[in-house]
Amino acid sequence: MTTITSNQSNAQTDVEAVRAGFDAVAAGDLAAFGAAFHTDATWNHRNPDQLGGIKHGIDEILGFLGASMELTAGTLRPVPVLYMPDGAGHVAVLTRITAGRPDGRSFDDTQILYFQLEDEKVRSVDQYVGDPPVVTAFWA
């Protein structure tokens, strides 16, 4: 007999909340993606490229995602490889991100997206890029 502890249950709930955001991006549903965030959430794309820096609030986060999709002509694919929850509102996600640009540039980068959740919604995301020079050249 397996007993699910509160911490395990919280971890599962946190992963489901984060997974819903990945599913929304995969479906191109920006409204569903935005609904998974607190209105004052932050997203820190930790790379010195044109999309880098901290996005404050859902409008800036949606703008960041929208610009990423537009620049890649819809080819941006963030695919979660491994969810690592702690059961206390934190989920690190090993993520493979691929995309192409209309001019032929492409990238395939392994990144860490670190989510902090509160009340089953995302409070903040820290995005750690795996190969900063390659990603910077891609977004240039």
C-alpha positions as CSV (number, residue, x, y, z in Angstrom):
1,M,0.0,0.0,0.0
2,T,1.4,3.4,-1.0
3,T,0.4,6.5,1.0
4,I,0.6,9.9,-0.6
5,T,1.9,12.5,1.7
6,S,0.8,16.1,1.7
7,N,4.3,17.0,0.2
8,Q,3.8,14.5,-2.6
9,S,0.3,15.8,-3.3
10,N,1.6,19.4,-3.4
11,A,4.4,18.3,-5.7
12,Q,1.9,16.7,-8.1
13,T,-0.4,19.8,-8.0
14,D,2.6,22.1,-8.7
15,V,3.8,19.9,-11.7
16,E,0.2,19.9,-13.1
17,A,0.1,23.7,-12.9
18,V,3.4,24.0,-14.7
19,R,2.6,21.3,-17.3
20,A,-0.6,23.2,-18.1
21,G,1.5,26.2,-19.2
22,F,3.7,24.0,-21.5
23,D,0.6,22.4,-22.9
24,A,-0.9,25.9,-23.6
25,V,2.3,27.0,-25.4
26,A,2.3,23.8,-27.5
27,A,-1.3,24.5,-28.5
28,G,-0.6,28.2,-29.3
29,D,-3.1,29.2,-26.6
30,L,-1.7,32.4,-25.1
31,A,-4.9,33.0,-23.1
32,A,-4.6,29.7,-21.3
33,F,-0.8,30.3,-20.8
34,G,-1.5,33.7,-19.3
35,A,-4.2,32.3,-17.0
36,A,-1.6,30.1,-15.3
37,F,0.2,33.2,-14.0
38,H,-0.5,35.8,-11.3
39,T,-1.1,39.1,-12.9
40,D,2.1,40.6,-11.2
41,A,4.3,37.5,-12.0
42,T,7.9,37.9,-13.3
43,W,9.9,36.0,-15.9
44,N,13.7,36.4,-15.9
45,H,15.2,35.3,-19.2
46,R,18.8,35.1,-18.1
47,N,20.7,35.8,-21.3
48,P,22.1,39.0,-22.8
49,D,20.0,38.8,-26.0
50,Q,17.2,41.0,-27.3
51,L,14.7,39.1,-25.3
52,G,16.8,38.9,-22.1
53,G,16.0,40.4,-18.8
54,I,13.1,40.5,-16.3
55,K,9.6,40.7,-17.6
56,H,7.2,42.2,-15.0
57,G,3.5,41.3,-15.1
58,I,1.5,39.1,-17.3
59,D,1.4,41.6,-20.2
60,E,5.2,41.7,-20.5
61,I,5.4,38.0,-20.1
62,L,2.8,37.5,-22.9
63,G,4.7,40.0,-25.0
64,F,8.0,38.1,-24.5
65,L,6.3,34.8,-25.5
66,G,4.5,36.5,-28.4
67,A,7.8,38.1,-29.7
68,S,9.5,34.7,-29.4
69,M,6.8,33.0,-31.4
70,E,6.7,35.8,-34.0
71,L,10.5,35.9,-34.5
72,T,10.5,32.1,-35.0
73,A,7.5,32.1,-37.3
74,G,5.8,29.8,-34.8
75,T,8.5,27.2,-34.6
76,L,9.5,27.8,-31.0
77,R,9.1,24.4,-29.1
78,P,9.7,24.3,-25.4
79,V,9.5,20.6,-24.5
80,P,9.7,19.6,-20.8
81,V,12.1,16.7,-20.3
82,L,12.0,16.3,-16.5
83,Y,9.9,18.0,-13.8
84,M,11.6,18.3,-10.4
85,P,9.2,19.6,-7.8
86,D,9.9,20.1,-4.1
87,G,6.3,20.0,-2.9
88,A,6.7,23.5,-1.5
89,G,5.8,25.6,-4.6
90,H,9.0,25.2,-6.6
91,V,9.4,23.2,-9.8
92,A,12.6,23.1,-11.8
93,V,12.0,21.8,-15.4
94,L,14.8,20.5,-17.6
95,T,13.5,21.8,-20.9
96,R,14.6,21.2,-24.5
97,I,13.9,24.3,-26.6
98,T,14.1,24.3,-30.4
99,A,13.3,26.9,-32.9
100,G,14.1,28.2,-36.3
101,R,14.2,31.7,-37.8
102,P,13.0,32.5,-41.3
103,D,16.6,33.4,-42.3
104,G,17.6,29.8,-41.7
105,R,19.1,30.2,-38.2
106,S,18.1,27.5,-35.7
107,F,18.9,26.3,-32.2
108,D,18.4,23.3,-30.0
109,D,19.2,24.2,-26.4
110,T,18.7,22.5,-23.1
111,Q,17.6,24.9,-20.4
112,I,16.3,25.0,-16.9
113,L,13.1,26.8,-16.1
114,Y,12.6,27.3,-12.4
115,F,9.0,28.0,-11.4
116,Q,7.8,29.4,-8.1
117,L,4.1,28.9,-7.5
118,E,1.6,30.3,-5.1
119,D,-2.0,29.2,-4.9
120,E,-1.5,26.9,-8.0
121,K,-0.4,29.8,-10.2
122,V,3.0,30.9,-11.3
123,R,4.5,33.7,-9.3
124,S,7.9,33.7,-11.1
125,V,10.1,32.0,-13.6
126,D,13.8,32.0,-13.9
127,Q,15.1,30.8,-17.3
128,Y,18.6,29.5,-17.4
129,V,20.0,29.1,-20.9
130,G,22.2,26.2,-21.6
131,D,24.5,27.7,-24.3
132,P,24.3,31.5,-24.0
133,P,26.5,32.4,-27.1
134,V,24.4,30.2,-29.4
135,V,21.1,31.5,-28.0
136,T,22.3,35.1,-28.2
137,A,23.3,34.6,-31.9
138,F,20.0,33.0,-32.6
139,W,18.0,36.0,-31.3
140,A,20.3,38.7,-32.8
